[in-house]
Amino acid sequence: MTNNKELKVAVIGGGSSYTPELVEGLINRYDELPITQLWLVDIDAGMEKAQVICDLTKRMINKAGCNIEVYLTTDRKQALDNADFVCSQFRSGRIEARIRDERIALKYRMIGQETNGLGGFSNACRTIPIALEIAREMEQLCPNAWLLNFTNPSGMVTEALTKYSTIKTVGLCNVPVNMERGAAEMLGVERKDITMQIAGLNHLVWARKVLHEGKDKLPELIEVLLEGNDKMTPKNIPPFEWDADLIRSLGILPCAYLRYYYQSRDILDKEFAASESKSNRADLVAKVEAELLEIYKDPTLETKPKLLEERGGAYYSEAACELMSSIYNNKRSIMHVNTRNNGAIQGLPNDCAVEVSAVITSSEIIPLRVEPFEQDTLRLIQLMKEFETLTVHAAIHGDINAAKRALILNPIVDSGSHVDEALKETIKENIEFMLAFSHVIEAL
């Protein structure tokens, strides 16, 4: 890539409600990202919504005065042909699949969540085969392009792509972005003046350092958090309280998703209470998406609506678009991404995907090595990495025994006959998207 090249960007899952967030980021960086073509790709079933998103995208770009042609298509290969960047943000099975995942998990008295536990496993098995299909097409049509993966579960999808394809890929998550922004606000300093070190796995990360003016402000930040002034948790996550003694003992700051592991029974009790009032997270997401779509239809709307922040996609553009710019312009920025470990976290395989602070260059992503984790935290990371590794294998090969072994390892998934039943129901309900398991469906 050279800095005078006109760029073609393809967005897989262009009908996502997140797209206006992405478009806003591209507009804000138009002077450093000379994009001339933006292709929005979706499936037939999602085209009505995608058309609404496409129309809004065109209005936003026209208002900004950017010379970007916008295309909407179901022909993925046409969109990928000679693309420079491919942004993946599709949801296999759409929101209906997430609702099923949460319903099945709660039916068997397990936490229902799209990237954790049984739901995370189900989502991975639906998504990974499609992600690899996209990668194979990219190998033929745009082998030098970068794939920026925002599709959940981002860590497992990134691991599959790095192990089973040759394309350049990097995974994204807005959780570290929220943590960094929130930390600056909590400390009363400018975000540009702090350097946060993040390490772990996707949705299983900790802040290891928060550097400001030559000092590590992490201990101070922990105390601010425990005083009830949490600005780091995304708006789509309900308020909760950490075990103060535990957090102080750890000496590192967990992301909000770690509440599923440190306080799993409390979270499960809340989810059961929510399910009784018909207010599960997936149902709330569906409601917000419907409201957003109605807002997007307004022919006078030319900007990203405020309601999108309630969707959990706040600051997506900061991750996706800044990453794109850092690669294109070889900025050597430090960002928090999903990439190959390559020794960054001791105690994990070099070829596995981790979420760490990394230097972003036009040639490669260079993960930054972190100090060794305490043994108990490392054991949790290792356990979850083995869960992810087995899940990726199961998703690709339709190996039901690997699937069982993965689920049994996961701390928020129980063992026993009800897990067998939950797994069988998950596969049956999703067989349209889990074709690798077709050979076992009659035995289930």
N, C-alpha and C positions, 0 to 999 in steps of 0.2 A: 504494500500500500504506500502511496505517496500523497503528500499533503495537497496536491492540486487535482486529485482524482475526484470526479463526481461520484457520489455514493448511492448505492441502492440498498435499501433496508427492507427486509421482509419480516412481518410480524405474524407468527403462527398462533392463531387464537385471536385474530384481529377484532372479533366481536366481543372481547372481554370488556367488562366495565372498567378495567384498569387502563385501557388504551388511551383515554384522554390524559391520564397522568403521564404516560409515556410521550404523547404528542407535546404536551406542555414542556417537558424536558428537552425534546428535540428543538422546539422553537427557541427556548432559552439559550441553546448552544448552537444556533444556526451559523454563527460566525466562525465556529471552530469545527463544525461538522457539515461539510458542503453536500447535503443530501438533496438529490434531485428526484428520486423515486422512493415512495413509501407504499409498499404492498401490504394490504391487510388480507389475511387468508383465514377462511373459516369453512366449516362443513355445511352441507345443505340444510341440516336441521337448525343451524344457527344463523342463517343468512338474513332473516327478518331483523333480528337484533343487530347483526353486523352492519346492515345497511344504515340503521340509525346511527351507529357509531361512526361509520364512514362519513355520513353527512356532517356530523358534528366536527369530525377531524378536518374536513375541508373548510368549514366555517372558521375554525381556530387558525388554520394555516393562512387563509385569506386575510383574516383580521391582522395577523402578524406581518403580512406582506412578504412571506417566504415563498420562494419559487420552487415549490415541491409538488410534483404530480402525485396524486393519491389514487391507488387502484384497489378495487375490492374483487376478490376472486375465490372460487373453490378449487382452482387449479394450482395446487401447491408447487408443482414442478415449474410452472411458468414464473411464479413468484421467486423461487430459489435460483433460477437461471442467472448466473453471473452476479448474484447478490454479494455484498461486502459484509453485511452483518445480518444475522438471523436472530430475532428475539422470540423465544419460545414462552408462551404464556397460556397455553391451551389447558382445558380441564377435560380429561377423558371421561365420558359419561355425563358431562355437564353437572349442574348443581344437583340434579336428581340423584346422581350416584353418591354425592356426598351425604345427602339426606338419608339414603339407604344405609351407608356405612355407619352413620351415627345411630340409626335405629337398631341395626343388628348388634352393634357393640353394647348398647344399653340393654337390649333384650337379654344378653348373656352376662349382665352385671359387670361390664367393663367400661372404662372411659371411652367416650366417642369423640374422636378428633381426627381431622383430615390428614395430619402428618405424623401422628403418634399412635402407638398401639395397633389394634386391629384395623382401624381406619387408615392409618398410615401404610400398613401392609397392603390393604386392598387398593388404595390409591396408586401405590408403586406398581402393583401387578397390572393395573389397567394402563398405566402411563408409559412405563419403560419400553414395551414393544413399539409403541407409536414413536417415541423419541428416537429409538434406534432406526426405525424406518426413515424418519426425517434425516438422520445422520447419513444413512446410505445414499439417499438422494443428493445430499450436499456433497458427498464424496465424488459424485459424478458431475454435478451441475455447478458447484461453487466450492471446489476443494480448498481454496485459500481463505474462505470466509470464516468469521468467528461466530460460534453459536453462543448466545447469551441466554442461559436457561433460568427462567423465573418460574417455570412449571413445578408445582409441588408433587411429591416431596423432593425438594430441590437437591438435597444431598445425595439421595439414592439415585435420582435420575442422572446427576452429574457423574456419579461413580460408574454407572452403566455406560455412559457415553465415553468416559476416559478409558475404560477397559475394553470396550467392544467396538470402538470406531477410531478412525484416524483424524477426525476433524479437530480443530482447535475449539475447545469449549471451556466455559467458566460458568459456575452457578452463582445465582444472586438471591439475596434475601433482604427484606427491609428491616428485619429485627435488629441487626447491628447498627443500621443507620439510625433507628429510633433510639437505641441505647446511647449512641454518641451524641446525638442532638440533645437528648434528655439530660445526659451527664453535664454538658456545658451549661444548660439552663439551671440545673440544680446547684452547680458550683458558682453560678453568677458570672460566667466568663464567656467570651466569644468561642463559638465552635472551632473556628480556624486556629485558635490558640491552644487547643488541646490535641494530644495524640493518644488515642485509645488502642490498646492491644487486645484483640479478640482471639479466642482459640476454643476449639471443640469440634462438634459436628453440627450440621444444620438443625436448628431449633434445640440445640443442646450445647450452647456456648456460654463461656464466662468471660467477663472483662478481667484481664490479668494486670493491666497497668492503665492508669489515666495520668498522663504526663502534662504538666503545666508549669511553665517558667522554672524548669530544672528540678521540679519535685513531683513525686508520685502522689497524686491526690486521691488514690483509691480508698485508703482508710477513711478519709473525710467523706467521700462520696457514699460509702457504706452507711455511715452514721446519718447522713442526710436522708438516705433511703429509709432507714429504720425509724426515723422520726415521722414517717408518713408522707414525705414529699417526693413521691415517685413520679418522675416525668419520663421515664424510659420505657414504660410498658405501652405497647400499641393500643390505640383507642378501641380496637375490636376485642380486647381482652378485658373481662370484667375485673373490677378492683379486688384485691386480696392482700393478705398480710403474710410476710415471711416470718419464719421462726427466727427471731432476732439472735438468740444464742447460737443457732446453727450457722447463720450467715457470718457472724463475727468469728466463729471458729474456723470456717472455711478460709476466710481472708481474701476471697475473690468474689466477684459479683455475678450471680447467675442471671441468664436471660429469663424472661417471664415464663417460657415454656417448661423450665425446670421445676415449676410447681407441680407438674404432673408426676414427677419422680420423688421430690422431697416431701410433698403433701398430697399424695395420690388419693388417700381415703377421703380427705376433706373435699377435694375436687370432685370425686365420684359422687359423694353425697349431694353436692350442689347440682351436679348434672341430673341426678335422679329427681331432685326437687324441680328443676327446670323442665324436665321431660313431662312431669305431671301437669305443669301449667302450659304445655305446648310451646315452649320458648327455647328449644335447643338452638345451638349456634348455627347449624345449617339452615334451619327454618328462618332465623333472623337474617342470615346472609341472603336467602332467597327474597325476603321481604325488601331488604335494602336494594337489591339488584332491580327488583320491579319498580321501586320508587325512582331509582337512578334512570332507568330506561325511559320513564315518562318525562323526566326532566330533560334528558338528552333529546327527546323528540321536539322540544321547543325550537322552532326555526330561528328564533332570535338569540338563542344561546350560542356564545362564541368563546366561552372559557370553561375550564374544568370546574364543576360544581363543588361546593364545600362538602356536601354529603358524602363524596367519594372517600373522605378521610375515615368515615365510619366503617368502610368496607375492609379496612386493614391494609389498603394499598398505599397509604400515605408515604410519600418520599420514595416511592418506587423509582421515579424519574431520576432521583439523585443517585441511586445505585446503577440503574440500567444505562442512563444517558451519560453520566460521568465516566462509567466504565468504558463505554463506547468511545468517548472522546479521549480517554487516557490511552486506549489502544491505538486509535488512529493517529494521535499526535505524539505518541511515545512520551507521555508526560512523566512516567515513572512515579505516578501517584501511589500512595499507600491506601488500599481499600480492603474491606472485609469480604471475602469471597469464598465460594466452594471450589476447590481445586485439588490436584494431587498433593498428597502429604509431603513426599520427598524429604522426610526427616524433620519437618516442622514440629510435629508432636511426637516426642519419644514414646515408644511403647506401641505404636501403630505401624502397620505395613506402609512402605513407601508408596505403593501404588493405589492406596485407598483414597477416597475423597474426604477431605476435612474442610471445616470452615475456619479460616484464619486470616489474620492481617497479611497482606501480600503486596509486593511491588508490581505495578501493572506496566508492562512495556508492550511495544508493538510486536515483539517476537514471542514472548511467553509471559506466563504468570509466575512470579517467584515468591513462594510462601516464606514468611519470616519465622524462624525457629523461636520457640517459646521455652521458658524455663520449665523443667519437669513438673508435672502435676503431682500433688500429694497422692499417695497410693490409693486411697478410697475413691477419689475423683477419677483417677486414671482407670480404675477397675470398672466404673460406670461407663466411661467412654469406650473402653474395650468391649464391654458387654453389648453396648448399643451398636458398635461398629460390626460386631459379629452378626447381630440381628440384621443390620443393613446388608451385609455381604450375602447372607443366606437368602434374604428377600430378593435381592437382585438376581441371584441364581435361580430361585424358584420362578420369578417372573419371566425369565427368558426361556427356561427349559420345562416349565410346567411341572416341576418336581414337588409333589404334595408333601413328601417327607421332609424336604428342606424347608417347606413352608411351616410345617408343624414345629420343626426344630427352631426356626426363627421366632415364632410366636411364643414358644415356651421360654425362650431366653429373655424376652422383653419384660421388664419389671412391672409394667402396667397391664400385662396380659396374664391372666391366670392359667394354670395348667389343669389337665383333667378332661373328662369326657365332654364337658360343655364347651371347651375350646375346640375339640374336634367338630362338634355340631356347629359352632360359630364359623369355623373355617369352611365347612361344607356349604353352609348357607351363603357365605360370602362368595364362594366360587360360582354356585348356582345362579345367584342374583346378578353376577357380573360376567357370565360366560361369554356374552357378546364381545366383551373387551379383553377377556382372558383366554384367548383361543389356544394358548399353549397348554391349558389344562383340559382341552377337549377330550383327550384320550382317557381321562379319569372320570369324566362327568357321569357316565352310566353307572359307575360303581359308588357314586355318592348318594 
